[in-house]
Amino acid sequence: MENFINENNIILNLETEDKREIINKMTETISEEKLLNKEKFIEDVFKREEMENTVVGFKVAIPHGKSEFINSPQIVFAKLKEEIFWGDPDEKVKYIFLLGVPAASAGEHIKILMNLSKKILDEKFREKLEMTDDKGEMLKIITE
């Protein structure tokens, strides 16, 4: 996973309750070399969101999209200042992992989702997400 995220892809204490604004701010952290068209990529992410809510439990959402408008896998992490509803009226989220992969990389997409899911199930991982407000430390937590 360390190949898909760096400190620039980490946003801490983001203050907003708007899902579109969150996805937009997260997408802005992806370098222009990797993101071919920001608006089209965001459209692809929201098409996936419309199919099924991406809340996975434990205050975590993993919005993701396979898109021809991104040329290599990317992970962006955001920790919100306050929990918000993410399309599910019964569950709030505070931690968001945005995953973008090229349309032709279905296998990579599944591998990254599985790796993230394993981490999210780990209570110690979730505690570290809550306790850390340093981008460098957060990067270590996500990639270890």
Secondary structure, DSSP 8 states (H G I E B T S, - for coil): -TTT--GGGEEEEE----HHHHHHHHHTTS-TTTBS-HHHHHHHHHHHHHHS--EEETTEE--EEEETTBSS-EEEEEEEEEEEE-S-TT-EEEEEEEEEEETT-HHHHHHHHHHHHHHHH-HHHHHHHHH---HHHHHHHHH-
